[in-house]
Amino acid sequence: GENVEQHPSTLSVQEGDSAVIKCTYSDSASNYFPWYKQELGKRPQLIIDIRSNVGEKKDQRIAVTLNKTAKHFSLHITETQPEDSAVYFCAASLGGSYIPTFGRGTSLIVHP
Amino acid sequence: DAGVIQSPRHEVTEMGQEVTLRCKPISGHDYLFWYRQTMMRGLELLIYFNNNVPIDDSGMPEDRFSAKMPNASFSTLKIQPSEPRDSAVYFCASSLGQGAGEKLFFGSGTQLSVL
């Protein structure tokens, strides 16, 4: 089955800095890559996703890049703010399976 | 739609007791997932249903865990007997499961503490 590795497990940055979280996947048939944000005590919520026919996607301060050849994808957050502090999960799913495999999560801490 | 609804939000019980967690998925969603979240293991998929049918329960830790989905609007996760190591946050999630409907919508979770 699919295996998703996520790094780092913890990331601490100063407000205004950029943050990058990286994930690798094992199954080349995976074609959907979502990112979920979980604030403390809250539920995970989708913040951005990308499909394998696209190399990059942006939404304001967040962007996701995908390298199909290397089988890795990354979340980029620019101009970080304290409210970006949360646990971020990457995931991958095979085409048409609707069953995501999650990474272990990255705890992002943004210091004011 | 009110989103995925889970109950209870918090459950404190004693070892050996039966625990039942409840979930109401978003209307029209074909997939329902049960996850367990702990610091050590992250988000673990326990079981998922497609159109009310259990498809994969390989993530269920042991026979003490069981899940049902008697209809499209209700699912339960039962632990009997409960043990302290079952303490975790249990999330239910649903997805449309058609076309581009891979997005998971999570419930608020049930914080389970087994003493």
Interface residues (C-beta under 8 A of the other chain):
Chain A: Y32 P34 Y36 K42 R43 P44 Q45 L46 D49 F89 S93 Y98 I99 P100 F102 G103 R104 G105
Chain B: Y31 G42 L43 L45 Y48 D56 F91 S95 G97 G101 E102 K103 L104 F106 G107 S108 G109
